[in-house]
Every structure is written in structure tokens, then in C-alpha cells.
Amino acid sequence: MADSSLQRTIVRSVDPVGPGDLAAALEMHARCSPATLRERYHGVADRAEADRLLPHLLSHRFGHSVAARDRDGALAGLGQLLWDGEGDEVELALLVPDARQRRGVGAALLGRLLTVATGAGFTEIYAVTIPGGSGERGVLGLLRAAGLTVGRYEDGGAVVLSAPLASRPLPTPLGPATVR
């Protein structure tokens, strides 16, 4: 019998989430390695510190959050658009548990968030990550696969990957995202 962690993930849906989804997001955090949490949260010391950030990230005051759900309804990944209320750019953040990486979850999250960002009138998207880490390589690959032209610069020990949304083909209609 094949190891279930090696099977491709089928994303049943990508839907908005908020403060009411905190318990599911914390459970998903528990399925992430310390290294994955450090990459996503830019060097947090431990899981408890990462867990304390979730209520802020799930708040509608600070952005828009979506979750990819698997066939059983469990969170397979979490993505956010974070804004500071200034300008026409928006920060992208993605978190996919280790066992679900490289199985289309990040692409499904990114696709939905690009549609939301474009619809909200943002003209540029950017992601902040740790230099040379798997997070940088993963986000760079996802942005390029989405058809975006990506710029890269270092800023105070972090890498910023930015892409004008005009460089992307028109967004697809909103609906459940399925990845084969």
C-alpha cells in the first residue's frame, strides 16, 4: 500500500476564513515543522510564538485570508493578503504543512489570492521571506508559474519578491479550486 503522504493532495476548495477558523488553523500549525513555521513567520522562535500571530492574521481588519481544504474538510494550507492601508500593493503570505508541499496546495491558494488582489484594485503583490530558504524558492516558483514577472531585492536581512499584477493574465472566476 502506498504511503498516504506521498499521494497527491486534491484541494476540494479554497474559501475565505476568519477568526472563527482559529482552532483549525492552530491544528494546521501543529502539522508544520519548526523550519516551515520559521520560513513563514520570518524567524519566529517557536510554535507558541507562531500560534500567537494567528488571531491577527485571521482578522479581517488586517487583510483577507483563505484556506485550502482537502477532501475531508481539513485545512491543507492557509494564505493571506495583508495590507497596511497605503498604496496599491499588497503582501502575500502562504503556509502549507510539510506533507502537503509540492502537491498544488500553494498554487490553489495563490490563484485565489491573485483573483482577490486584482479584484480589489491592487496593482502589485509582494512576499517577504528568508534569503535562500525553501520559502523563497517555493514562492518564487509559484509566482512565476502563475505567469508573473518577479523582481527580487534584499531588505534588512529579508528577501522581498514583488510582481506587478498587470503582468498576469486575467484572473479566473472564483469557485472551488481543484488540483489534480
C-alpha positions in Angstrom: 0.0 0.0 0.0 1.3 3.5 -0.9 2.2 5.9 1.9 -0.7 8.4 2.0 1.7 11.3 2.5 3.1 10.6 -1.0 -0.3 10.8 -2.7 -1.2 14.0 -4.5 -3.4 16.3 -2.5 -6.7 17.1 -4.0 -7.8 20.5 -2.9 -11.6 20.4 -2.5 -12.0 24.1 -2.1 -10.3 27.4 -1.4 -12.6 29.6 0.7 -12.3 32.7 2.9 -11.5 32.1 6.6 -11.6 34.4 9.6 -11.3 34.4 13.4 -13.8 31.5 13.7 -11.3 29.3 12.0 -8.6 29.7 14.6 -8.8 26.2 16.0 -8.4 24.6 12.5 -5.5 27.0 11.8 -3.8 26.0 15.1 -4.3 22.3 14.2 -2.6 23.0 10.8 0.3 24.8 12.6 0.8 21.6 14.6 1.4 19.7 11.3 4.1 22.2 10.2 7.8 21.7 11.0 9.6 24.3 13.1 11.6 25.1 9.9 8.4 25.7 7.9 7.0 28.0 10.6 10.3 29.9 10.7 10.2 30.4 6.9 6.6 31.7 7.0 6.9 33.8 10.1 10.4 35.2 9.4 12.4 33.5 12.1 9.9 33.1 15.0 11.5 31.4 17.9 8.9 28.6 18.4 5.5 27.2 17.6 3.9 29.1 20.5 5.1 32.4 19.1 3.7 31.5 15.6 0.4 30.4 17.2 0.1 33.8 18.9 0.2 35.5 15.4 -2.8 33.6 14.0 -5.6 35.7 15.5 -4.1 38.8 14.0 -3.6 37.2 10.6 -7.2 35.8 10.6 -8.7 39.2 11.5 -10.5 40.9 8.6 -9.1 44.2 9.8 -5.6 43.4 8.5 -6.3 41.6 5.3 -8.0 38.7 3.6 -7.4 35.1 4.5 -8.2 31.9 2.6 -7.8 28.3 3.4 -7.4 25.3 1.0 -9.4 22.4 2.3 -8.8 18.7 1.5 -11.4 16.1 0.7 -12.1 15.6 4.4 -12.5 19.4 5.0 -9.2 19.7 7.0 -7.0 22.8 6.3 -4.4 21.9 3.7 -3.0 25.4 3.6 -3.5 29.0 4.6 -2.9 32.1 2.6 -3.3 35.8 3.3 -3.3 39.2 1.6 -2.1 41.7 4.2 -2.4 45.4 3.7 -1.4 48.5 5.6 -4.0 50.8 4.1 -1.4 52.6 1.9 -0.6 52.4 -1.7 -1.7 49.9 -4.4 0.5 46.9 -3.3 -0.4 44.1 -1.0 1.6 41.5 0.8 1.2 37.8 0.1 1.8 35.1 2.7 1.3 31.4 2.3 1.7 28.4 4.7 1.4 24.8 3.7 2.2 22.0 6.1 5.3 20.0 5.1 3.4 16.8 4.0 1.2 18.9 1.6 4.0 20.9 -0.1 4.7 20.4 -3.8 1.2 19.0 -4.3 -0.7 22.0 -5.7 -1.9 23.5 -2.4 0.2 26.6 -2.7 -0.8 27.1 -6.3 -4.5 26.9 -5.4 -4.1 29.4 -2.6 -2.1 31.8 -4.8 -4.6 31.6 -7.6 -7.5 32.6 -5.3 -5.5 35.4 -3.7 -4.4 36.8 -7.0 -8.0 36.9 -8.1 -8.9 38.8 -4.9 -6.0 41.2 -5.2 -6.8 42.0 -8.8 -10.5 42.5 -8.0 -9.7 44.8 -5.1 -7.7 47.0 -7.4 -4.2 46.2 -6.2 -1.5 46.6 -8.9 1.4 44.8 -7.2 1.8 41.8 -4.9 4.9 41.1 -2.8 6.1 38.4 -0.4 8.7 38.7 2.3 10.9 35.7 3.1 14.2 34.5 4.5 17.1 34.7 2.0 18.0 31.4 0.3 15.4 29.3 2.1 12.9 26.9 0.8 10.2 29.6 1.3 12.0 31.9 -1.1 12.3 29.2 -3.7 8.8 28.0 -3.3 7.1 31.4 -3.5 9.3 32.4 -6.4 8.3 29.3 -8.3 4.6 29.8 -7.6 4.7 33.4 -8.7 6.5 32.5 -11.9 4.2 29.6 -12.6 1.2 32.0 -12.2 2.7 34.0 -15.1 4.0 36.9 -13.1 7.2 38.8 -13.7 9.0 38.7 -10.4 11.6 41.1 -9.0 13.8 40.3 -6.1 15.6 42.6 -3.6 17.1 42.2 -0.1 15.9 44.4 2.7 17.3 44.2 6.2 18.0 40.5 6.2 14.9 39.6 4.3 14.1 39.0 0.7 11.2 40.7 -1.0 9.8 39.2 -4.1 7.5 41.6 -5.9 5.4 41.3 -9.1 3.1 43.7 -10.9 -0.3 42.2 -11.3 -0.6 43.6 -14.8 2.0 41.0 -15.8 -0.6 38.3 -15.1 -3.3 37.0 -17.4 -6.8 37.9 -16.5 -8.0 36.2 -13.3 -10.2 33.1 -13.5 -13.7 33.2 -11.9 -14.0 32.4 -8.2 -15.0 28.9 -7.4 -13.7 25.8 -5.7 -10.1 25.2 -6.8 -9.3 21.6 -7.6 -5.8 20.4 -8.1 -5.0 17.1 -9.7 
